[in-house]
Amino acid sequence: MAARLGLDEAAVREIYEAVGREAMATGASDDERMTEVRKRMLAASRG
């Protein structure tokens, strides 16, 4: 997904790390975490 959106590896890593930290703090499920990752990737690709 990230490659199709034109996101570089550093941007993707930053998104995953930020969402992971937030998920740990809030107790979010894996499904919620991955949904948030996808939303942020889409937002990042739109600039």
HTML snippet that shows the backbone in 3Dmol.js (N, CA, C, O; Angstrom):
<script src="https://3Dmol.org/build/3Dmol-min.js"></script>
<div id="view" style="width:600px;height:400px;position:relative"></div>
<script>
const pdb = `
ATOM      1  N   MET A   1       0.826  -1.190   0.000  1.00  0.00           N
ATOM      2  CA  MET A   1       0.000   0.000   0.000  1.00  0.00           C
ATOM      3  C   MET A   1       0.872   1.256   0.000  1.00  0.00           C
ATOM      4  O   MET A   1       0.612   2.200  -0.746  1.00  0.00           O
ATOM      5  N   ALA A   2       1.894   1.260   0.830  1.00  0.00           N
ATOM      6  CA  ALA A   2       2.747   2.441   0.936  1.00  0.00           C
ATOM      7  C   ALA A   2       3.417   2.782  -0.385  1.00  0.00           C
ATOM      8  O   ALA A   2       3.503   3.951  -0.760  1.00  0.00           O
ATOM      9  N   ALA A   3       3.893   1.760  -1.089  1.00  0.00           N
ATOM     10  CA  ALA A   3       4.562   1.997  -2.367  1.00  0.00           C
ATOM     11  C   ALA A   3       3.597   2.579  -3.394  1.00  0.00           C
ATOM     12  O   ALA A   3       3.957   3.488  -4.142  1.00  0.00           O
ATOM     13  N   ARG A   4       2.385   2.062  -3.430  1.00  0.00           N
ATOM     14  CA  ARG A   4       1.382   2.589  -4.370  1.00  0.00           C
ATOM     15  C   ARG A   4       1.033   4.034  -4.061  1.00  0.00           C
ATOM     16  O   ARG A   4       0.672   4.796  -4.958  1.00  0.00           O
ATOM     17  N   LEU A   5       1.138   4.410  -2.796  1.00  0.00           N
ATOM     18  CA  LEU A   5       0.826   5.784  -2.397  1.00  0.00           C
ATOM     19  C   LEU A   5       2.021   6.720  -2.568  1.00  0.00           C
ATOM     20  O   LEU A   5       1.888   7.934  -2.414  1.00  0.00           O
ATOM     21  N   GLY A   6       3.184   6.157  -2.886  1.00  0.00           N
ATOM     22  CA  GLY A   6       4.370   6.970  -3.088  1.00  0.00           C
ATOM     23  C   GLY A   6       5.058   7.398  -1.803  1.00  0.00           C
ATOM     24  O   GLY A   6       5.782   8.394  -1.785  1.00  0.00           O
ATOM     25  N   LEU A   7       4.837   6.654  -0.735  1.00  0.00           N
ATOM     26  CA  LEU A   7       5.464   6.982   0.545  1.00  0.00           C
ATOM     27  C   LEU A   7       6.816   6.293   0.656  1.00  0.00           C
ATOM     28  O   LEU A   7       6.967   5.134   0.271  1.00  0.00           O
ATOM     29  N   ASP A   8       7.793   7.016   1.184  1.00  0.00           N
ATOM     30  CA  ASP A   8       9.107   6.398   1.352  1.00  0.00           C
ATOM     31  C   ASP A   8       9.155   5.610   2.661  1.00  0.00           C
ATOM     32  O   ASP A   8       8.272   5.722   3.512  1.00  0.00           O
ATOM     33  N   GLU A   9      10.199   4.820   2.792  1.00  0.00           N
ATOM     34  CA  GLU A   9      10.334   3.933   3.948  1.00  0.00           C
ATOM     35  C   GLU A   9      10.364   4.694   5.270  1.00  0.00           C
ATOM     36  O   GLU A   9       9.792   4.233   6.258  1.00  0.00           O
ATOM     37  N   ALA A  10      11.012   5.836   5.302  1.00  0.00           N
ATOM     38  CA  ALA A  10      11.105   6.621   6.535  1.00  0.00           C
ATOM     39  C   ALA A  10       9.730   7.118   6.980  1.00  0.00           C
ATOM     40  O   ALA A  10       9.418   7.099   8.171  1.00  0.00           O
ATOM     41  N   ALA A  11       8.919   7.557   6.040  1.00  0.00           N
ATOM     42  CA  ALA A  11       7.578   8.045   6.381  1.00  0.00           C
ATOM     43  C   ALA A  11       6.713   6.913   6.926  1.00  0.00           C
ATOM     44  O   ALA A  11       5.971   7.089   7.892  1.00  0.00           O
ATOM     45  N   VAL A  12       6.820   5.757   6.293  1.00  0.00           N
ATOM     46  CA  VAL A  12       6.037   4.605   6.745  1.00  0.00           C
ATOM     47  C   VAL A  12       6.480   4.178   8.139  1.00  0.00           C
ATOM     48  O   VAL A  12       5.648   3.892   9.001  1.00  0.00           O
ATOM     49  N   ARG A  13       7.775   4.138   8.354  1.00  0.00           N
ATOM     50  CA  ARG A  13       8.296   3.758   9.678  1.00  0.00           C
ATOM     51  C   ARG A  13       7.800   4.726  10.743  1.00  0.00           C
ATOM     52  O   ARG A  13       7.398   4.304  11.827  1.00  0.00           O
ATOM     53  N   GLU A  14       7.826   6.012  10.443  1.00  0.00           N
ATOM     54  CA  GLU A  14       7.362   7.020  11.393  1.00  0.00           C
ATOM     55  C   GLU A  14       5.878   6.815  11.734  1.00  0.00           C
ATOM     56  O   GLU A  14       5.487   6.921  12.896  1.00  0.00           O
ATOM     57  N   ILE A  15       5.074   6.526  10.737  1.00  0.00           N
ATOM     58  CA  ILE A  15       3.644   6.290  10.964  1.00  0.00           C
ATOM     59  C   ILE A  15       3.442   5.070  11.858  1.00  0.00           C
ATOM     60  O   ILE A  15       2.705   5.133  12.842  1.00  0.00           O
ATOM     61  N   TYR A  16       4.097   3.959  11.516  1.00  0.00           N
ATOM     62  CA  TYR A  16       3.946   2.736  12.310  1.00  0.00           C
ATOM     63  C   TYR A  16       4.388   2.945  13.754  1.00  0.00           C
ATOM     64  O   TYR A  16       3.717   2.489  14.680  1.00  0.00           O
ATOM     65  N   GLU A  17       5.507   3.627  13.949  1.00  0.00           N
ATOM     66  CA  GLU A  17       6.011   3.846  15.307  1.00  0.00           C
ATOM     67  C   GLU A  17       5.067   4.732  16.109  1.00  0.00           C
ATOM     68  O   GLU A  17       4.790   4.441  17.273  1.00  0.00           O
ATOM     69  N   ALA A  18       4.573   5.801  15.511  1.00  0.00           N
ATOM     70  CA  ALA A  18       3.665   6.710  16.213  1.00  0.00           C
ATOM     71  C   ALA A  18       2.368   6.002  16.579  1.00  0.00           C
ATOM     72  O   ALA A  18       1.885   6.123  17.704  1.00  0.00           O
ATOM     73  N   VAL A  19       1.814   5.273  15.640  1.00  0.00           N
ATOM     74  CA  VAL A  19       0.566   4.559  15.908  1.00  0.00           C
ATOM     75  C   VAL A  19       0.795   3.471  16.954  1.00  0.00           C
ATOM     76  O   VAL A  19      -0.059   3.247  17.812  1.00  0.00           O
ATOM     77  N   GLY A  20       1.920   2.806  16.890  1.00  0.00           N
ATOM     78  CA  GLY A  20       2.239   1.780  17.880  1.00  0.00           C
ATOM     79  C   GLY A  20       2.319   2.339  19.286  1.00  0.00           C
ATOM     80  O   GLY A  20       1.793   1.749  20.230  1.00  0.00           O
ATOM     81  N   ARG A  21       2.981   3.483  19.423  1.00  0.00           N
ATOM     82  CA  ARG A  21       3.061   4.123  20.747  1.00  0.00           C
ATOM     83  C   ARG A  21       1.677   4.501  21.261  1.00  0.00           C
ATOM     84  O   ARG A  21       1.349   4.261  22.423  1.00  0.00           O
ATOM     85  N   GLU A  22       0.873   5.092  20.389  1.00  0.00           N
ATOM     86  CA  GLU A  22      -0.465   5.508  20.791  1.00  0.00           C
ATOM     87  C   GLU A  22      -1.344   4.302  21.130  1.00  0.00           C
ATOM     88  O   GLU A  22      -2.139   4.355  22.069  1.00  0.00           O
ATOM     89  N   ALA A  23      -1.201   3.220  20.370  1.00  0.00           N
ATOM     90  CA  ALA A  23      -1.992   2.017  20.628  1.00  0.00           C
ATOM     91  C   ALA A  23      -1.641   1.416  21.981  1.00  0.00           C
ATOM     92  O   ALA A  23      -2.520   0.949  22.705  1.00  0.00           O
ATOM     93  N   MET A  24      -0.362   1.426  22.322  1.00  0.00           N
ATOM     94  CA  MET A  24       0.059   0.900  23.624  1.00  0.00           C
ATOM     95  C   MET A  24      -0.527   1.738  24.752  1.00  0.00           C
ATOM     96  O   MET A  24      -0.955   1.202  25.774  1.00  0.00           O
ATOM     97  N   ALA A  25      -0.546   3.047  24.565  1.00  0.00           N
ATOM     98  CA  ALA A  25      -1.040   3.948  25.608  1.00  0.00           C
ATOM     99  C   ALA A  25      -2.548   3.829  25.807  1.00  0.00           C
ATOM    100  O   ALA A  25      -3.051   4.003  26.917  1.00  0.00           O
ATOM    101  N   THR A  26      -3.268   3.530  24.718  1.00  0.00           N
ATOM    102  CA  THR A  26      -4.730   3.491  24.804  1.00  0.00           C
ATOM    103  C   THR A  26      -5.293   2.082  24.861  1.00  0.00           C
ATOM    104  O   THR A  26      -6.483   1.901  25.118  1.00  0.00           O
ATOM    105  N   GLY A  27      -4.452   1.079  24.624  1.00  0.00           N
ATOM    106  CA  GLY A  27      -4.920  -0.297  24.636  1.00  0.00           C
ATOM    107  C   GLY A  27      -5.704  -0.669  23.390  1.00  0.00           C
ATOM    108  O   GLY A  27      -6.577  -1.535  23.442  1.00  0.00           O
ATOM    109  N   ALA A  28      -5.404  -0.028  22.279  1.00  0.00           N
ATOM    110  CA  ALA A  28      -6.109  -0.296  21.027  1.00  0.00           C
ATOM    111  C   ALA A  28      -5.814  -1.708  20.531  1.00  0.00           C
ATOM    112  O   ALA A  28      -4.728  -2.242  20.757  1.00  0.00           O
ATOM    113  N   SER A  29      -6.779  -2.295  19.863  1.00  0.00           N
ATOM    114  CA  SER A  29      -6.606  -3.635  19.295  1.00  0.00           C
ATOM    115  C   SER A  29      -5.738  -3.563  18.035  1.00  0.00           C
ATOM    116  O   SER A  29      -5.477  -2.483  17.505  1.00  0.00           O
ATOM    117  N   ASP A  30      -5.301  -4.726  17.574  1.00  0.00           N
ATOM    118  CA  ASP A  30      -4.510  -4.773  16.337  1.00  0.00           C
ATOM    119  C   ASP A  30      -5.305  -4.237  15.159  1.00  0.00           C
ATOM    120  O   ASP A  30      -4.760  -3.528  14.313  1.00  0.00           O
ATOM    121  N   ASP A  31      -6.582  -4.567  15.096  1.00  0.00           N
ATOM    122  CA  ASP A  31      -7.423  -4.075  13.998  1.00  0.00           C
ATOM    123  C   ASP A  31      -7.524  -2.558  14.027  1.00  0.00           C
ATOM    124  O   ASP A  31      -7.436  -1.906  12.987  1.00  0.00           O
ATOM    125  N   GLU A  32      -7.707  -1.999  15.206  1.00  0.00           N
ATOM    126  CA  GLU A  32      -7.782  -0.540  15.337  1.00  0.00           C
ATOM    127  C   GLU A  32      -6.461   0.109  14.947  1.00  0.00           C
ATOM    128  O   GLU A  32      -6.434   1.155  14.298  1.00  0.00           O
ATOM    129  N   ARG A  33      -5.375  -0.523  15.349  1.00  0.00           N
ATOM    130  CA  ARG A  33      -4.048   0.011  15.041  1.00  0.00           C
ATOM    131  C   ARG A  33      -3.807   0.018  13.532  1.00  0.00           C
ATOM    132  O   ARG A  33      -3.332   1.015  12.987  1.00  0.00           O
ATOM    133  N   MET A  34      -4.126  -1.072  12.861  1.00  0.00           N
ATOM    134  CA  MET A  34      -3.901  -1.142  11.418  1.00  0.00           C
ATOM    135  C   MET A  34      -4.825  -0.199  10.653  1.00  0.00           C
ATOM    136  O   MET A  34      -4.433   0.355   9.627  1.00  0.00           O
ATOM    137  N   THR A  35      -6.027  -0.018  11.137  1.00  0.00           N
ATOM    138  CA  THR A  35      -6.942   0.943  10.517  1.00  0.00           C
ATOM    139  C   THR A  35      -6.362   2.344  10.608  1.00  0.00           C
ATOM    140  O   THR A  35      -6.429   3.114   9.650  1.00  0.00           O
ATOM    141  N   GLU A  36      -5.797   2.670  11.754  1.00  0.00           N
ATOM    142  CA  GLU A  36      -5.195   3.998  11.932  1.00  0.00           C
ATOM    143  C   GLU A  36      -3.964   4.168  11.046  1.00  0.00           C
ATOM    144  O   GLU A  36      -3.746   5.244  10.491  1.00  0.00           O
ATOM    145  N   VAL A  37      -3.164   3.121  10.910  1.00  0.00           N
ATOM    146  CA  VAL A  37      -1.994   3.180  10.025  1.00  0.00           C
ATOM    147  C   VAL A  37      -2.437   3.484   8.601  1.00  0.00           C
ATOM    148  O   VAL A  37      -1.867   4.355   7.944  1.00  0.00           O
ATOM    149  N   ARG A  38      -3.452   2.771   8.124  1.00  0.00           N
ATOM    150  CA  ARG A  38      -3.946   2.998   6.760  1.00  0.00           C
ATOM    151  C   ARG A  38      -4.459   4.422   6.577  1.00  0.00           C
ATOM    152  O   ARG A  38      -4.180   5.063   5.564  1.00  0.00           O
ATOM    153  N   LYS A  39      -5.209   4.914   7.559  1.00  0.00           N
ATOM    154  CA  LYS A  39      -5.728   6.285   7.469  1.00  0.00           C
ATOM    155  C   LYS A  39      -4.598   7.298   7.397  1.00  0.00           C
ATOM    156  O   LYS A  39      -4.669   8.256   6.628  1.00  0.00           O
ATOM    157  N   ARG A  40      -3.561   7.092   8.190  1.00  0.00           N
ATOM    158  CA  ARG A  40      -2.442   8.036   8.191  1.00  0.00           C
ATOM    159  C   ARG A  40      -1.626   7.955   6.908  1.00  0.00           C
ATOM    160  O   ARG A  40      -1.111   8.969   6.437  1.00  0.00           O
ATOM    161  N   MET A  41      -1.505   6.760   6.341  1.00  0.00           N
ATOM    162  CA  MET A  41      -0.798   6.629   5.064  1.00  0.00           C
ATOM    163  C   MET A  41      -1.551   7.379   3.973  1.00  0.00           C
ATOM    164  O   MET A  41      -0.946   8.086   3.168  1.00  0.00           O
ATOM    165  N   LEU A  42      -2.855   7.227   3.950  1.00  0.00           N
ATOM    166  CA  LEU A  42      -3.659   7.953   2.969  1.00  0.00           C
ATOM    167  C   LEU A  42      -3.518   9.461   3.148  1.00  0.00           C
ATOM    168  O   LEU A  42      -3.352  10.193   2.172  1.00  0.00           O
ATOM    169  N   ALA A  43      -3.582   9.915   4.374  1.00  0.00           N
ATOM    170  CA  ALA A  43      -3.449  11.349   4.654  1.00  0.00           C
ATOM    171  C   ALA A  43      -2.075  11.859   4.232  1.00  0.00           C
ATOM    172  O   ALA A  43      -1.962  12.940   3.655  1.00  0.00           O
ATOM    173  N   ALA A  44      -1.027  11.079   4.521  1.00  0.00           N
ATOM    174  CA  ALA A  44       0.331  11.486   4.166  1.00  0.00           C
ATOM    175  C   ALA A  44       0.507  11.558   2.651  1.00  0.00           C
ATOM    176  O   ALA A  44       1.222  12.422   2.145  1.00  0.00           O
ATOM    177  N   SER A  45      -0.139  10.660   1.941  1.00  0.00           N
ATOM    178  CA  SER A  45       0.011  10.649   0.481  1.00  0.00           C
ATOM    179  C   SER A  45      -0.692  11.836  -0.169  1.00  0.00           C
ATOM    180  O   SER A  45      -0.359  12.223  -1.289  1.00  0.00           O
ATOM    181  N   ARG A  46      -1.648  12.401   0.525  1.00  0.00           N
ATOM    182  CA  ARG A  46      -2.386  13.554   0.000  1.00  0.00           C
ATOM    183  C   ARG A  46      -1.686  14.860   0.316  1.00  0.00           C
ATOM    184  O   ARG A  46      -2.032  15.917  -0.212  1.00  0.00           O
ATOM    185  N   GLY A  47      -0.698  14.767   1.184  1.00  0.00           N
ATOM    186  CA  GLY A  47       0.147  15.910   1.460  1.00  0.00           C
ATOM    187  C   GLY A  47      -0.335  16.813   2.477  1.00  0.00           C
ATOM    188  O   GLY A  47       0.319  17.811   2.777  1.00  0.00           O
TER     189      GLY A  47
END
`;
const viewer = $3Dmol.createViewer("view");
viewer.addModel(pdb, "pdb");
viewer.setStyle({}, {cartoon: {color: "spectrum"}});
viewer.zoomTo();
viewer.render();
</script>
